[in-house]
Amino acid sequence: MEVEKVDVREKMNLELGIEVDDYFLEIEEEPMASASIGQVFRGKLKMGEKVVVKDSERKYKACS
């Protein structure tokens, strides 16, 4: 089953009400992993911490 490609910046803005550039130095547009229930994106916060952002069943979770 192929997963629909997610515009991570747009979804974070719509679902979390944030501008990605306010919190992230970088976030990869292409997922590092994907499955039928979501995708995982690498990112780096402005304070320098590397994180992954998980789009799971239409809801985001951040993990460091």
CHARMM-style PDB file with segment names, atoms N, HN, CA, C and O in Angstrom:
ATOM      1  N   MET     1       0.846  -1.183   0.000  1.00  0.00      PROA
ATOM      2  CA  MET     1       0.000   0.000   0.000  1.00  0.00      PROA
ATOM      3  C   MET     1       0.885   1.238   0.000  1.00  0.00      PROA
ATOM      4  O   MET     1       1.752   1.381   0.863  1.00  0.00      PROA
ATOM      5  N   GLU     2       0.678   2.124  -0.948  1.00  0.00      PROA
ATOM      6  HN  GLU     2      -0.025   2.008  -1.649  1.00  0.00      PROA
ATOM      7  CA  GLU     2       1.464   3.344  -1.047  1.00  0.00      PROA
ATOM      8  C   GLU     2       0.827   4.445  -0.202  1.00  0.00      PROA
ATOM      9  O   GLU     2      -0.394   4.602  -0.174  1.00  0.00      PROA
ATOM     10  N   VAL     3       1.683   5.203   0.484  1.00  0.00      PROA
ATOM     11  HN  VAL     3       2.675   5.076   0.461  1.00  0.00      PROA
ATOM     12  CA  VAL     3       1.216   6.289   1.341  1.00  0.00      PROA
ATOM     13  C   VAL     3       1.216   7.582   0.550  1.00  0.00      PROA
ATOM     14  O   VAL     3       2.152   7.858  -0.201  1.00  0.00      PROA
ATOM     15  N   GLU     4       0.171   8.372   0.717  1.00  0.00      PROA
ATOM     16  HN  GLU     4      -0.589   8.148   1.327  1.00  0.00      PROA
ATOM     17  CA  GLU     4       0.093   9.666   0.062  1.00  0.00      PROA
ATOM     18  C   GLU     4       1.212  10.573   0.580  1.00  0.00      PROA
ATOM     19  O   GLU     4       1.439  10.645   1.788  1.00  0.00      PROA
ATOM     20  N   LYS     5       1.908  11.261  -0.320  1.00  0.00      PROA
ATOM     21  HN  LYS     5       1.724  11.203  -1.301  1.00  0.00      PROA
ATOM     22  CA  LYS     5       2.989  12.154   0.074  1.00  0.00      PROA
ATOM     23  C   LYS     5       2.428  13.322   0.885  1.00  0.00      PROA
ATOM     24  O   LYS     5       1.404  13.906   0.529  1.00  0.00      PROA
ATOM     25  N   VAL     6       3.109  13.649   1.968  1.00  0.00      PROA
ATOM     26  HN  VAL     6       3.940  13.175   2.257  1.00  0.00      PROA
ATOM     27  CA  VAL     6       2.678  14.686   2.893  1.00  0.00      PROA
ATOM     28  C   VAL     6       3.521  15.942   2.689  1.00  0.00      PROA
ATOM     29  O   VAL     6       4.743  15.855   2.567  1.00  0.00      PROA
ATOM     30  N   ASP     7       2.879  17.102   2.652  1.00  0.00      PROA
ATOM     31  HN  ASP     7       1.887  17.173   2.751  1.00  0.00      PROA
ATOM     32  CA  ASP     7       3.602  18.373   2.700  1.00  0.00      PROA
ATOM     33  C   ASP     7       3.762  18.693   4.181  1.00  0.00      PROA
ATOM     34  O   ASP     7       2.873  19.269   4.808  1.00  0.00      PROA
ATOM     35  N   VAL     8       4.915  18.308   4.728  1.00  0.00      PROA
ATOM     36  HN  VAL     8       5.637  17.841   4.219  1.00  0.00      PROA
ATOM     37  CA  VAL     8       5.131  18.375   6.174  1.00  0.00      PROA
ATOM     38  C   VAL     8       4.969  19.800   6.708  1.00  0.00      PROA
ATOM     39  O   VAL     8       4.407  19.984   7.787  1.00  0.00      PROA
ATOM     40  N   ARG     9       5.437  20.791   5.993  1.00  0.00      PROA
ATOM     41  HN  ARG     9       5.894  20.642   5.116  1.00  0.00      PROA
ATOM     42  CA  ARG     9       5.322  22.177   6.446  1.00  0.00      PROA
ATOM     43  C   ARG     9       3.864  22.625   6.501  1.00  0.00      PROA
ATOM     44  O   ARG     9       3.431  23.232   7.480  1.00  0.00      PROA
ATOM     45  N   GLU    10       3.118  22.325   5.457  1.00  0.00      PROA
ATOM     46  HN  GLU    10       3.469  21.832   4.662  1.00  0.00      PROA
ATOM     47  CA  GLU    10       1.715  22.720   5.412  1.00  0.00      PROA
ATOM     48  C   GLU    10       0.895  22.029   6.507  1.00  0.00      PROA
ATOM     49  O   GLU    10       0.072  22.661   7.168  1.00  0.00      PROA
ATOM     50  N   LYS    11       1.131  20.719   6.692  1.00  0.00      PROA
ATOM     51  HN  LYS    11       1.799  20.205   6.155  1.00  0.00      PROA
ATOM     52  CA  LYS    11       0.369  19.989   7.705  1.00  0.00      PROA
ATOM     53  C   LYS    11       0.668  20.475   9.115  1.00  0.00      PROA
ATOM     54  O   LYS    11      -0.238  20.572   9.943  1.00  0.00      PROA
ATOM     55  N   MET    12       1.952  20.787   9.399  1.00  0.00      PROA
ATOM     56  HN  MET    12       2.687  20.708   8.727  1.00  0.00      PROA
ATOM     57  CA  MET    12       2.292  21.280  10.734  1.00  0.00      PROA
ATOM     58  C   MET    12       1.637  22.628  10.970  1.00  0.00      PROA
ATOM     59  O   MET    12       1.181  22.920  12.076  1.00  0.00      PROA
ATOM     60  N   ASN    13       1.590  23.448   9.931  1.00  0.00      PROA
ATOM     61  HN  ASN    13       1.960  23.211   9.033  1.00  0.00      PROA
ATOM     62  CA  ASN    13       0.939  24.743  10.061  1.00  0.00      PROA
ATOM     63  C   ASN    13      -0.553  24.576  10.323  1.00  0.00      PROA
ATOM     64  O   ASN    13      -1.100  25.210  11.225  1.00  0.00      PROA
ATOM     65  N   LEU    14      -1.207  23.732   9.546  1.00  0.00      PROA
ATOM     66  HN  LEU    14      -0.763  23.217   8.813  1.00  0.00      PROA
ATOM     67  CA  LEU    14      -2.649  23.540   9.688  1.00  0.00      PROA
ATOM     68  C   LEU    14      -3.032  22.823  10.977  1.00  0.00      PROA
ATOM     69  O   LEU    14      -3.966  23.240  11.662  1.00  0.00      PROA
ATOM     70  N   GLU    15      -2.318  21.745  11.316  1.00  0.00      PROA
ATOM     71  HN  GLU    15      -1.559  21.407  10.760  1.00  0.00      PROA
ATOM     72  CA  GLU    15      -2.703  20.920  12.460  1.00  0.00      PROA
ATOM     73  C   GLU    15      -2.185  21.445  13.795  1.00  0.00      PROA
ATOM     74  O   GLU    15      -2.845  21.301  14.824  1.00  0.00      PROA
ATOM     75  N   LEU    16      -1.008  22.049  13.774  1.00  0.00      PROA
ATOM     76  HN  LEU    16      -0.471  22.166  12.938  1.00  0.00      PROA
ATOM     77  CA  LEU    16      -0.415  22.529  15.030  1.00  0.00      PROA
ATOM     78  C   LEU    16      -0.472  24.036  15.161  1.00  0.00      PROA
ATOM     79  O   LEU    16      -0.229  24.580  16.238  1.00  0.00      PROA
ATOM     80  N   GLY    17      -0.792  24.718  14.064  1.00  0.00      PROA
ATOM     81  HN  GLY    17      -0.989  24.277  13.189  1.00  0.00      PROA
ATOM     82  CA  GLY    17      -0.862  26.176  14.094  1.00  0.00      PROA
ATOM     83  C   GLY    17       0.496  26.838  14.241  1.00  0.00      PROA
ATOM     84  O   GLY    17       0.601  27.917  14.823  1.00  0.00      PROA
ATOM     85  N   ILE    18       1.546  26.197  13.717  1.00  0.00      PROA
ATOM     86  HN  ILE    18       1.462  25.320  13.244  1.00  0.00      PROA
ATOM     87  CA  ILE    18       2.884  26.775  13.827  1.00  0.00      PROA
ATOM     88  C   ILE    18       3.487  26.979  12.442  1.00  0.00      PROA
ATOM     89  O   ILE    18       3.138  26.288  11.485  1.00  0.00      PROA
ATOM     90  N   GLU    19       4.391  27.932  12.360  1.00  0.00      PROA
ATOM     91  HN  GLU    19       4.675  28.493  13.137  1.00  0.00      PROA
ATOM     92  CA  GLU    19       5.225  28.096  11.176  1.00  0.00      PROA
ATOM     93  C   GLU    19       6.495  27.297  11.437  1.00  0.00      PROA
ATOM     94  O   GLU    19       7.188  27.545  12.423  1.00  0.00      PROA
ATOM     95  N   VAL    20       6.801  26.357  10.582  1.00  0.00      PROA
ATOM     96  HN  VAL    20       6.238  26.155   9.781  1.00  0.00      PROA
ATOM     97  CA  VAL    20       7.946  25.475  10.769  1.00  0.00      PROA
ATOM     98  C   VAL    20       9.226  26.269  10.998  1.00  0.00      PROA
ATOM     99  O   VAL    20      10.024  25.914  11.866  1.00  0.00      PROA
ATOM    100  N   ASP    21       9.436  27.340  10.230  1.00  0.00      PROA
ATOM    101  HN  ASP    21       8.788  27.628   9.525  1.00  0.00      PROA
ATOM    102  CA  ASP    21      10.665  28.126  10.347  1.00  0.00      PROA
ATOM    103  C   ASP    21      10.804  28.840  11.688  1.00  0.00      PROA
ATOM    104  O   ASP    21      11.900  29.275  12.038  1.00  0.00      PROA
ATOM    105  N   ASP    22       9.721  28.967  12.440  1.00  0.00      PROA
ATOM    106  HN  ASP    22       8.830  28.613  12.156  1.00  0.00      PROA
ATOM    107  CA  ASP    22       9.802  29.565  13.782  1.00  0.00      PROA
ATOM    108  C   ASP    22      10.464  28.617  14.779  1.00  0.00      PROA
ATOM    109  O   ASP    22      10.994  29.071  15.793  1.00  0.00      PROA
ATOM    110  N   TYR    23      10.444  27.323  14.518  1.00  0.00      PROA
ATOM    111  HN  TYR    23      10.012  26.954  13.694  1.00  0.00      PROA
ATOM    112  CA  TYR    23      10.944  26.318  15.454  1.00  0.00      PROA
ATOM    113  C   TYR    23      12.096  25.475  14.913  1.00  0.00      PROA
ATOM    114  O   TYR    23      12.916  24.974  15.683  1.00  0.00      PROA
ATOM    115  N   PHE    24      12.159  25.318  13.594  1.00  0.00      PROA
ATOM    116  HN  PHE    24      11.492  25.725  12.968  1.00  0.00      PROA
ATOM    117  CA  PHE    24      13.128  24.416  12.984  1.00  0.00      PROA
ATOM    118  C   PHE    24      14.175  25.174  12.174  1.00  0.00      PROA
ATOM    119  O   PHE    24      13.850  26.107  11.439  1.00  0.00      PROA
ATOM    120  N   LEU    25      15.433  24.763  12.315  1.00  0.00      PROA
ATOM    121  HN  LEU    25      15.698  24.005  12.911  1.00  0.00      PROA
ATOM    122  CA  LEU    25      16.479  25.231  11.404  1.00  0.00      PROA
ATOM    123  C   LEU    25      16.303  24.545  10.067  1.00  0.00      PROA
ATOM    124  O   LEU    25      16.510  25.142   9.010  1.00  0.00      PROA
ATOM    125  N   GLU    26      15.915  23.274  10.129  1.00  0.00      PROA
ATOM    126  HN  GLU    26      15.746  22.789  10.987  1.00  0.00      PROA
ATOM    127  CA  GLU    26      15.703  22.502   8.905  1.00  0.00      PROA
ATOM    128  C   GLU    26      14.729  21.370   9.179  1.00  0.00      PROA
ATOM    129  O   GLU    26      14.629  20.868  10.298  1.00  0.00      PROA
ATOM    130  N   ILE    27      14.028  20.987   8.155  1.00  0.00      PROA
ATOM    131  HN  ILE    27      14.109  21.394   7.245  1.00  0.00      PROA
ATOM    132  CA  ILE    27      13.193  19.796   8.193  1.00  0.00      PROA
ATOM    133  C   ILE    27      13.176  19.237   6.777  1.00  0.00      PROA
ATOM    134  O   ILE    27      12.926  19.962   5.814  1.00  0.00      PROA
ATOM    135  N   GLU    28      13.443  17.949   6.665  1.00  0.00      PROA
ATOM    136  HN  GLU    28      13.646  17.361   7.447  1.00  0.00      PROA
ATOM    137  CA  GLU    28      13.509  17.331   5.343  1.00  0.00      PROA
ATOM    138  C   GLU    28      12.112  17.208   4.750  1.00  0.00      PROA
ATOM    139  O   GLU    28      11.163  16.831   5.437  1.00  0.00      PROA
ATOM    140  N   GLU    29      12.004  17.526   3.487  1.00  0.00      PROA
ATOM    141  HN  GLU    29      12.775  17.833   2.930  1.00  0.00      PROA
ATOM    142  CA  GLU    29      10.716  17.455   2.794  1.00  0.00      PROA
ATOM    143  C   GLU    29      10.354  16.018   2.423  1.00  0.00      PROA
ATOM    144  O   GLU    29       9.178  15.674   2.314  1.00  0.00      PROA
ATOM    145  N   GLU    30      11.379  15.181   2.230  1.00  0.00      PROA
ATOM    146  HN  GLU    30      12.335  15.461   2.319  1.00  0.00      PROA
ATOM    147  CA  GLU    30      11.154  13.775   1.901  1.00  0.00      PROA
ATOM    148  C   GLU    30      11.209  12.948   3.186  1.00  0.00      PROA
ATOM    149  O   GLU    30      12.117  13.143   3.994  1.00  0.00      PROA
ATOM    150  N   PRO    31      10.272  12.041   3.393  1.00  0.00      PROA
ATOM    151  CA  PRO    31      10.288  11.233   4.618  1.00  0.00      PROA
ATOM    152  C   PRO    31      11.476  10.273   4.646  1.00  0.00      PROA
ATOM    153  O   PRO    31      11.891   9.750   3.612  1.00  0.00      PROA
ATOM    154  N   MET    32      12.016  10.050   5.846  1.00  0.00      PROA
ATOM    155  HN  MET    32      11.679  10.475   6.686  1.00  0.00      PROA
ATOM    156  CA  MET    32      13.091   9.069   6.004  1.00  0.00      PROA
ATOM    157  C   MET    32      12.514   7.658   6.073  1.00  0.00      PROA
ATOM    158  O   MET    32      13.221   6.680   5.830  1.00  0.00      PROA
ATOM    159  N   ALA    33      11.237   7.559   6.402  1.00  0.00      PROA
ATOM    160  HN  ALA    33      10.663   8.353   6.599  1.00  0.00      PROA
ATOM    161  CA  ALA    33      10.538   6.273   6.468  1.00  0.00      PROA
ATOM    162  C   ALA    33       9.057   6.521   6.240  1.00  0.00      PROA
ATOM    163  O   ALA    33       8.538   7.595   6.546  1.00  0.00      PROA
ATOM    164  N   SER    34       8.390   5.522   5.704  1.00  0.00      PROA
ATOM    165  HN  SER    34       8.811   4.650   5.455  1.00  0.00      PROA
ATOM    166  CA  SER    34       6.946   5.632   5.569  1.00  0.00      PROA
ATOM    167  C   SER    34       6.328   4.245   5.635  1.00  0.00      PROA
ATOM    168  O   SER    34       6.962   3.238   5.320  1.00  0.00      PROA
ATOM    169  N   ALA    35       5.090   4.228   6.047  1.00  0.00      PROA
ATOM    170  HN  ALA    35       4.575   5.046   6.303  1.00  0.00      PROA
ATOM    171  CA  ALA    35       4.314   2.997   6.155  1.00  0.00      PROA
ATOM    172  C   ALA    35       2.867   3.339   5.857  1.00  0.00      PROA
ATOM    173  O   ALA    35       2.546   4.491   5.565  1.00  0.00      PROA
ATOM    174  N   SER    36       2.012   2.371   5.928  1.00  0.00      PROA
ATOM    175  HN  SER    36       2.273   1.435   6.166  1.00  0.00      PROA
ATOM    176  CA  SER    36       0.614   2.613   5.580  1.00  0.00      PROA
ATOM    177  C   SER    36      -0.085   3.565   6.551  1.00  0.00      PROA
ATOM    178  O   SER    36      -1.121   4.138   6.212  1.00  0.00      PROA
ATOM    179  N   ILE    37       0.463   3.740   7.741  1.00  0.00      PROA
ATOM    180  HN  ILE    37       1.305   3.275   8.017  1.00  0.00      PROA
ATOM    181  CA  ILE    37      -0.186   4.616   8.724  1.00  0.00      PROA
ATOM    182  C   ILE    37       0.506   5.966   8.905  1.00  0.00      PROA
ATOM    183  O   ILE    37       0.045   6.783   9.702  1.00  0.00      PROA
ATOM    184  N   GLY    38       1.598   6.220   8.188  1.00  0.00      PROA
ATOM    185  HN  GLY    38       1.972   5.556   7.540  1.00  0.00      PROA
ATOM    186  CA  GLY    38       2.224   7.523   8.334  1.00  0.00      PROA
ATOM    187  C   GLY    38       3.626   7.584   7.776  1.00  0.00      PROA
ATOM    188  O   GLY    38       4.109   6.662   7.118  1.00  0.00      PROA
ATOM    189  N   GLN    39       4.268   8.719   8.068  1.00  0.00      PROA
ATOM    190  HN  GLN    39       3.876   9.467   8.602  1.00  0.00      PROA
ATOM    191  CA  GLN    39       5.617   8.984   7.592  1.00  0.00      PROA
ATOM    192  C   GLN    39       6.432   9.627   8.698  1.00  0.00      PROA
ATOM    193  O   GLN    39       5.881  10.193   9.642  1.00  0.00      PROA
ATOM    194  N   VAL    40       7.771   9.533   8.570  1.00  0.00      PROA
ATOM    195  HN  VAL    40       8.218   9.073   7.803  1.00  0.00      PROA
ATOM    196  CA  VAL    40       8.691  10.106   9.556  1.00  0.00      PROA
ATOM    197  C   VAL    40       9.672  11.011   8.823  1.00  0.00      PROA
ATOM    198  O   VAL    40      10.249  10.625   7.806  1.00  0.00      PROA
ATOM    199  N   PHE    41       9.856  12.225   9.352  1.00  0.00      PROA
ATOM    200  HN  PHE    41       9.387  12.538  10.178  1.00  0.00      PROA
ATOM    201  CA  PHE    41      10.726  13.224   8.750  1.00  0.00      PROA
ATOM    202  C   PHE    41      11.831  13.628   9.720  1.00  0.00      PROA
ATOM    203  O   PHE    41      11.573  13.798  10.911  1.00  0.00      PROA
ATOM    204  N   ARG    42      13.070  13.787   9.222  1.00  0.00      PROA
ATOM    205  HN  ARG    42      13.281  13.649   8.254  1.00  0.00      PROA
ATOM    206  CA  ARG    42      14.177  14.286  10.043  1.00  0.00      PROA
ATOM    207  C   ARG    42      14.107  15.807  10.100  1.00  0.00      PROA
ATOM    208  O   ARG    42      13.691  16.467   9.147  1.00  0.00      PROA
ATOM    209  N   GLY    43      14.529  16.346  11.250  1.00  0.00      PROA
ATOM    210  HN  GLY    43      14.867  15.810  12.024  1.00  0.00      PROA
ATOM    211  CA  GLY    43      14.583  17.792  11.381  1.00  0.00      PROA
ATOM    212  C   GLY    43      15.609  18.206  12.418  1.00  0.00      PROA
ATOM    213  O   GLY    43      16.181  17.376  13.125  1.00  0.00      PROA
ATOM    214  N   LYS    44      15.826  19.508  12.492  1.00  0.00      PROA
ATOM    215  HN  LYS    44      15.362  20.182  11.918  1.00  0.00      PROA
ATOM    216  CA  LYS    44      16.733  20.072  13.490  1.00  0.00      PROA
ATOM    217  C   LYS    44      16.093  21.340  14.029  1.00  0.00      PROA
ATOM    218  O   LYS    44      15.759  22.254  13.276  1.00  0.00      PROA
ATOM    219  N   LEU    45      15.928  21.378  15.350  1.00  0.00      PROA
ATOM    220  HN  LEU    45      16.199  20.635  15.962  1.00  0.00      PROA
ATOM    221  CA  LEU    45      15.326  22.535  15.990  1.00  0.00      PROA
ATOM    222  C   LEU    45      16.283  23.711  15.996  1.00  0.00      PROA
ATOM    223  O   LEU    45      17.490  23.532  15.831  1.00  0.00      PROA
ATOM    224  N   LYS    46      15.756  24.916  16.186  1.00  0.00      PROA
ATOM    225  HN  LYS    46      14.776  25.061  16.321  1.00  0.00      PROA
ATOM    226  CA  LYS    46      16.592  26.113  16.227  1.00  0.00      PROA
ATOM    227  C   LYS    46      17.639  26.054  17.326  1.00  0.00      PROA
ATOM    228  O   LYS    46      18.710  26.644  17.187  1.00  0.00      PROA
ATOM    229  N   MET    47      17.347  25.351  18.422  1.00  0.00      PROA
ATOM    230  HN  MET    47      16.477  24.872  18.535  1.00  0.00      PROA
ATOM    231  CA  MET    47      18.318  25.245  19.514  1.00  0.00      PROA
ATOM    232  C   MET    47      19.385  24.190  19.230  1.00  0.00      PROA
ATOM    233  O   MET    47      20.250  23.941  20.071  1.00  0.00      PROA
ATOM    234  N   GLY    48      19.328  23.560  18.030  1.00  0.00      PROA
ATOM    235  HN  GLY    48      18.626  23.762  17.348  1.00  0.00      PROA
ATOM    236  CA  GLY    48      20.363  22.634  17.606  1.00  0.00      PROA
ATOM    237  C   GLY    48      20.054  21.160  17.791  1.00  0.00      PROA
ATOM    238  O   GLY    48      20.801  20.315  17.296  1.00  0.00      PROA
ATOM    239  N   GLU    49      18.986  20.830  18.483  1.00  0.00      PROA
ATOM    240  HN  GLU    49      18.379  21.516  18.884  1.00  0.00      PROA
ATOM    241  CA  GLU    49      18.637  19.433  18.751  1.00  0.00      PROA
ATOM    242  C   GLU    49      18.085  18.755  17.490  1.00  0.00      PROA
ATOM    243  O   GLU    49      17.198  19.292  16.827  1.00  0.00      PROA
ATOM    244  N   LYS    50      18.619  17.575  17.170  1.00  0.00      PROA
ATOM    245  HN  LYS    50      19.340  17.139  17.709  1.00  0.00      PROA
ATOM    246  CA  LYS    50      18.108  16.792  16.050  1.00  0.00      PROA
ATOM    247  C   LYS    50      16.860  16.048  16.510  1.00  0.00      PROA
ATOM    248  O   LYS    50      16.834  15.483  17.604  1.00  0.00      PROA
ATOM    249  N   VAL    51      15.823  16.049  15.667  1.00  0.00      PROA
ATOM    250  HN  VAL    51      15.845  16.508  14.779  1.00  0.00      PROA
ATOM    251  CA  VAL    51      14.556  15.410  16.017  1.00  0.00      PROA
ATOM    252  C   VAL    51      14.008  14.672  14.796  1.00  0.00      PROA
ATOM    253  O   VAL    51      14.469  14.864  13.671  1.00  0.00      PROA
ATOM    254  N   VAL    52      13.028  13.838  15.047  1.00  0.00      PROA
ATOM    255  HN  VAL    52      12.654  13.682  15.961  1.00  0.00      PROA
ATOM    256  CA  VAL    52      12.214  13.286  13.979  1.00  0.00      PROA
ATOM    257  C   VAL    52      10.778  13.705  14.243  1.00  0.00      PROA
ATOM    258  O   VAL    52      10.350  13.824  15.391  1.00  0.00      PROA
ATOM    259  N   VAL    53      10.051  13.924  13.174  1.00  0.00      PROA
ATOM    260  HN  VAL    53      10.399  13.827  12.241  1.00  0.00      PROA
ATOM    261  CA  VAL    53       8.643  14.313  13.269  1.00  0.00      PROA
ATOM    262  C   VAL    53       7.842  13.208  12.600  1.00  0.00      PROA
ATOM    263  O   VAL    53       8.090  12.848  11.449  1.00  0.00      PROA
ATOM    264  N   LYS    54       6.886  12.683  13.334  1.00  0.00      PROA
ATOM    265  HN  LYS    54       6.685  12.975  14.268  1.00  0.00      PROA
ATOM    266  CA  LYS    54       6.097  11.545  12.858  1.00  0.00      PROA
ATOM    267  C   LYS    54       4.687  12.013  12.511  1.00  0.00      PROA
ATOM    268  O   LYS    54       3.970  12.539  13.363  1.00  0.00      PROA
ATOM    269  N   ASP    55       4.302  11.821  11.277  1.00  0.00      PROA
ATOM    270  HN  ASP    55       4.884  11.394  10.584  1.00  0.00      PROA
ATOM    271  CA  ASP    55       2.936  12.072  10.825  1.00  0.00      PROA
ATOM    272  C   ASP    55       2.229  10.732  10.902  1.00  0.00      PROA
ATOM    273  O   ASP    55       2.421   9.874  10.040  1.00  0.00      PROA
ATOM    274  N   SER    56       1.420  10.549  11.918  1.00  0.00      PROA
ATOM    275  HN  SER    56       1.264  11.246  12.618  1.00  0.00      PROA
ATOM    276  CA  SER    56       0.770   9.271  12.152  1.00  0.00      PROA
ATOM    277  C   SER    56      -0.737   9.436  12.180  1.00  0.00      PROA
ATOM    278  O   SER    56      -1.283  10.141  13.029  1.00  0.00      PROA
ATOM    279  N   GLU    57      -1.392   8.786  11.254  1.00  0.00      PROA
ATOM    280  HN  GLU    57      -0.948   8.214  10.565  1.00  0.00      PROA
ATOM    281  CA  GLU    57      -2.849   8.838  11.179  1.00  0.00      PROA
ATOM    282  C   GLU    57      -3.356  10.268  11.266  1.00  0.00      PROA
ATOM    283  O   GLU    57      -4.315  10.568  11.976  1.00  0.00      PROA
ATOM    284  N   ARG    58      -2.685  11.140  10.522  1.00  0.00      PROA
ATOM    285  HN  ARG    58      -1.906  10.896   9.945  1.00  0.00      PROA
ATOM    286  CA  ARG    58      -3.079  12.549  10.413  1.00  0.00      PROA
ATOM    287  C   ARG    58      -2.749  13.399  11.640  1.00  0.00      PROA
ATOM    288  O   ARG    58      -3.204  14.539  11.724  1.00  0.00      PROA
ATOM    289  N   LYS    59      -1.971  12.880  12.595  1.00  0.00      PROA
ATOM    290  HN  LYS    59      -1.601  11.954  12.528  1.00  0.00      PROA
ATOM    291  CA  LYS    59      -1.579  13.672  13.762  1.00  0.00      PROA
ATOM    292  C   LYS    59      -0.069  13.606  13.917  1.00  0.00      PROA
ATOM    293  O   LYS    59       0.540  12.564  13.675  1.00  0.00      PROA
ATOM    294  N   TYR    60       0.539  14.724  14.323  1.00  0.00      PROA
ATOM    295  HN  TYR    60       0.044  15.570  14.520  1.00  0.00      PROA
ATOM    296  CA  TYR    60       1.985  14.801  14.462  1.00  0.00      PROA
ATOM    297  C   TYR    60       2.449  14.497  15.873  1.00  0.00      PROA
ATOM    298  O   TYR    60       1.772  14.814  16.851  1.00  0.00      PROA
ATOM    299  N   LYS    61       3.630  13.867  15.959  1.00  0.00      PROA
ATOM    300  HN  LYS    61       4.179  13.609  15.164  1.00  0.00      PROA
ATOM    301  CA  LYS    61       4.303  13.648  17.221  1.00  0.00      PROA
ATOM    302  C   LYS    61       5.763  14.003  16.979  1.00  0.00      PROA
ATOM    303  O   LYS    61       6.309  13.692  15.920  1.00  0.00      PROA
ATOM    304  N   ALA    62       6.397  14.649  17.947  1.00  0.00      PROA
ATOM    305  HN  ALA    62       5.953  14.902  18.807  1.00  0.00      PROA
ATOM    306  CA  ALA    62       7.815  14.987  17.816  1.00  0.00      PROA
ATOM    307  C   ALA    62       8.616  14.116  18.777  1.00  0.00      PROA
ATOM    308  O   ALA    62       8.226  13.931  19.930  1.00  0.00      PROA
ATOM    309  N   CYS    63       9.721  13.591  18.303  1.00  0.00      PROA
ATOM    310  HN  CYS    63      10.037  13.742  17.367  1.00  0.00      PROA
ATOM    311  CA  CYS    63      10.579  12.739  19.112  1.00  0.00      PROA
ATOM    312  C   CYS    63      12.002  13.239  18.981  1.00  0.00      PROA
ATOM    313  O   CYS    63      12.441  13.608  17.891  1.00  0.00      PROA
ATOM    314  N   SER    64      12.726  13.253  20.096  1.00  0.00      PROA
ATOM    315  HN  SER    64      12.370  12.953  20.981  1.00  0.00      PROA
ATOM    316  CA  SER    64      14.128  13.669  20.020  1.00  0.00      PROA
ATOM    317  C   SER    64      15.031  12.524  20.411  1.00  0.00      PROA
ATOM    318  OT1 SER    64      16.252  12.673  20.411  1.00  0.00      PROA
TER     319      SER     64
END
